[in-house]
Amino acid sequence: MKKQVLVIHGGETFPLYENYLEYLQNYEIDFKEIKDKNNGWKKHLQEDLGDKFEVIQPQMPSPRNAKYLEWKIWLGKYLPFLSENIVLIGHSLGGIFWIKYLSENKFPVKISQLHLVAAPFGDNNFSDKIQQYELADFNFSLKNLCKTENQVENIFIYHSKDDDVVPFADMEKYSEKLPKAKKNIFKNRGHFLTEKFPEIIERIKNYS
């Protein structure tokens, strides 16, 4: 049986609809950025991993204005088709999605690997006031992080010091709160929008 690799992509999320509209109004199209995103390493993942792996990449709902509950519901559609010792990957918002989901839910199959690529850590200082933090309802409770760690055999964190989307400090927070995670630090990968990502291919294969 092929080893499954389930990838959750990134996205944007906002606490208020007004924030989303402001984002749309002020967004400047960068053709080079669009090209990089459309032809990045996730597109080549199946080819790079080879025939022993089955890569699953669901298109999550409303990535420009992502809502955690919507993503959770959509993931549920895929759960009946997953097999034991699965590999999970989360890029950017997809990374914090996995952290929150696994801290609040029991995954139906054994997870052999969790790869967090340029994942934001979020604002975990919960209060009664409306949160204005950009990650909105993707924020997770620190007290439940152990549930994530307990469900995964191997956790890998990837972050580049020159990431201009998610600060490097977020990786350091994950490293502190997930002490068993294996850190992979880069200097010039930005937000990992590159065409190839050989390091993640190597680790997936070596730990399979």
C-alpha positions in Angstrom: 0.0 0.0 0.0 1.2 3.5 -0.9 2.1 5.8 2.0 -0.3 8.7 2.0 0.8 12.3 2.3 -1.9 14.8 3.1 -1.0 18.5 2.4 -3.0 21.5 3.6 -2.0 24.7 1.8 -1.8 28.3 3.1 -4.3 31.1 3.0 -5.4 34.4 4.5 -7.8 34.8 7.4 -9.3 37.9 9.1 -11.3 38.4 12.3 -13.8 40.7 10.7 -15.3 40.9 7.2 -14.4 44.6 7.0 -10.7 43.6 7.4 -11.1 41.2 4.5 -12.6 43.9 2.3 -9.8 46.2 3.2 -7.3 43.5 2.3 -8.9 43.0 -1.2 -9.0 46.8 -1.8 -5.3 47.3 -0.9 -3.9 44.1 -2.4 -1.4 44.6 -5.2 -1.1 41.9 -7.8 2.5 40.6 -8.3 2.7 38.3 -11.4 6.0 36.8 -10.2 4.5 35.9 -6.9 1.4 34.3 -8.6 3.7 32.3 -10.9 5.8 31.1 -7.9 2.7 30.0 -6.0 1.2 28.1 -9.0 4.5 26.3 -9.7 5.9 25.8 -6.2 7.2 22.6 -4.5 3.7 21.3 -3.7 2.9 21.0 -7.3 5.9 18.7 -7.8 5.5 16.7 -4.5 4.0 13.6 -6.1 6.7 13.4 -8.7 9.5 14.1 -6.3 8.3 11.5 -3.7 7.7 8.8 -6.3 5.4 5.8 -6.8 5.6 4.6 -3.2 3.6 7.6 -2.0 0.1 9.0 -2.6 -0.1 12.8 -2.3 -3.5 14.2 -1.4 -3.9 18.0 -1.7 -7.4 19.2 -1.0 -8.3 22.7 -2.1 -9.6 24.2 1.2 -12.6 26.5 1.2 -12.2 30.3 0.7 -8.4 30.5 1.0 -8.5 34.3 0.6 -10.8 34.5 3.7 -10.3 31.2 5.5 -12.4 30.1 8.4 -11.2 27.3 10.7 -14.6 25.7 11.0 -15.1 25.5 7.2 -11.6 24.0 6.8 -12.4 21.5 9.6 -15.6 20.4 7.9 -13.9 20.0 4.5 -11.1 17.9 6.0 -13.8 15.6 7.5 -14.8 14.7 3.9 -11.3 13.1 3.4 -10.9 11.3 6.7 -12.7 8.1 5.7 -10.2 7.6 2.9 -7.0 7.9 5.0 -4.7 5.0 6.0 -2.4 4.3 8.9 1.0 6.0 9.3 0.0 9.0 7.2 2.2 12.0 6.6 0.7 15.4 7.2 2.1 18.6 5.8 0.9 22.2 6.5 2.3 25.2 4.7 1.8 28.6 6.3 -1.9 28.8 7.5 -2.1 25.1 6.8 0.5 24.5 9.5 -1.4 26.3 12.3 -4.6 24.5 11.0 -3.0 21.2 11.7 -1.8 22.3 15.2 -5.2 23.5 16.2 -7.1 20.6 14.7 -4.8 18.0 16.3 -5.0 19.8 19.7 -8.8 19.6 19.6 -9.5 16.3 17.8 -8.5 12.7 17.8 -7.1 11.8 14.3 -8.7 8.6 13.0 -5.4 7.0 11.9 -1.8 6.9 13.2 0.3 9.9 12.1 3.9 9.0 11.4 5.0 12.5 10.4 3.8 16.1 10.8 5.7 18.8 8.7 5.1 22.4 9.6 6.4 24.7 6.9 6.6 28.5 7.7 3.7 28.0 10.1 2.4 31.0 12.1 2.2 30.5 15.8 -0.7 32.8 16.5 -1.9 34.9 19.4 -2.7 32.6 22.3 -3.5 35.3 24.9 -7.3 34.6 24.8 -9.7 37.2 26.4 -13.4 38.1 26.2 -12.7 41.0 23.7 -12.9 40.5 20.0 -9.5 39.4 18.7 -8.0 41.7 16.1 -5.1 39.3 15.4 -4.8 38.4 11.7 -5.1 34.6 12.4 -8.6 35.0 13.8 -10.2 31.7 14.7 -7.1 29.6 13.8 -5.6 30.5 17.1 -5.2 27.5 19.4 -5.0 27.0 23.2 -1.5 26.4 24.5 -2.8 23.9 27.1 -3.9 21.6 24.4 -0.6 21.5 22.5 0.4 18.2 24.2 -2.5 16.5 22.4 -1.0 17.4 19.1 2.5 16.1 20.1 1.0 12.9 21.6 -0.7 12.0 18.3 2.4 12.4 16.0 5.4 10.1 15.9 7.8 12.7 14.3 7.3 16.5 14.0 9.4 18.6 11.7 9.5 22.4 11.7 10.8 24.4 8.7 11.4 28.1 8.8 13.6 30.6 7.0 15.2 33.7 8.7 14.2 35.9 5.8 10.5 35.0 5.8 8.7 38.2 5.2 5.2 36.7 5.8 5.6 34.7 9.1 8.3 36.0 11.5 11.1 33.6 12.5 10.1 34.2 16.1 7.1 32.0 15.5 9.3 29.0 14.8 11.1 29.6 18.1 7.8 29.5 19.9 6.9 26.2 18.3 10.3 24.8 19.1 9.8 25.8 22.8 6.2 24.4 23.0 6.9 21.3 20.9 10.3 20.2 22.4 10.3 16.9 20.5 10.1 18.6 17.1 13.1 18.5 14.8 14.1 22.0 13.6 15.1 22.9 10.1 16.4 26.4 9.8 17.2 28.2 6.6 18.6 31.6 5.7 17.2 32.4 2.3 14.1 30.4 1.5 11.6 33.2 2.3 8.1 31.9 2.7 9.0 28.6 0.9 7.4 29.5 -2.5 10.3 27.9 -4.3 10.0 25.4 -7.1 11.7 22.6 -5.2 12.0 21.6 -1.6 14.5 18.7 -1.4 14.8 18.8 2.3 11.2 17.9 3.0 11.4 15.1 0.4 14.5 13.7 2.1 12.9 13.7 5.5 9.6 12.2 4.4 11.5 9.3 2.7 14.0 8.8 5.5 11.3 8.5 8.2 8.9 6.3 6.2 
